[in-house]
Amino acid sequence: MAQLVNAIQSYHSTYGKYPVSKATMLFATSAKDDFTFGNSIIQSTPTNNSEVISILMDIIVFPGTGLTTTNNNHEYNPQQLKLLTAKMVTDPTQGGVALTWFIAIRGEILTSFLSI
């Protein structure tokens, strides 16, 4: 957890903002409240911590999927800094970053997320 805190602080020090998308920041500032990933829907998409993790790890495509992350084209990490280093795992119960899927009621993939 300390590594994640340090990575967020380094990102904030470098870019002067937090490692989240414009949509998430707008949602949080409009609500004038703290934002918790996983408890909100923004633009019909469930939120999760993939934004933060993909930005901090400078991941632009979810591994093995071809699906782009919030950080597509390094939009939120233009210096391509690897501020967070974590082991990639397939099982979210293992320690590290795991690729997991959100599936809509219609059976369509809405979004993917990386969890730490």
QUIGI-V488303 format. One record per helix or strand of 2 or more residues. SS is the DSSP state (~ for helix, > for strand). FROM is the first residue (numbers start at 1). TO is the last residue. If there is no record, write none. Layout:
SS:FROM:TO, SS:FROM:TO
//
This chain:
~:2:15, ~:22:31, >:41:42, >:45:46, ~:50:57, ~:72:74, >:88:89, >:97:103, >:109:115
//
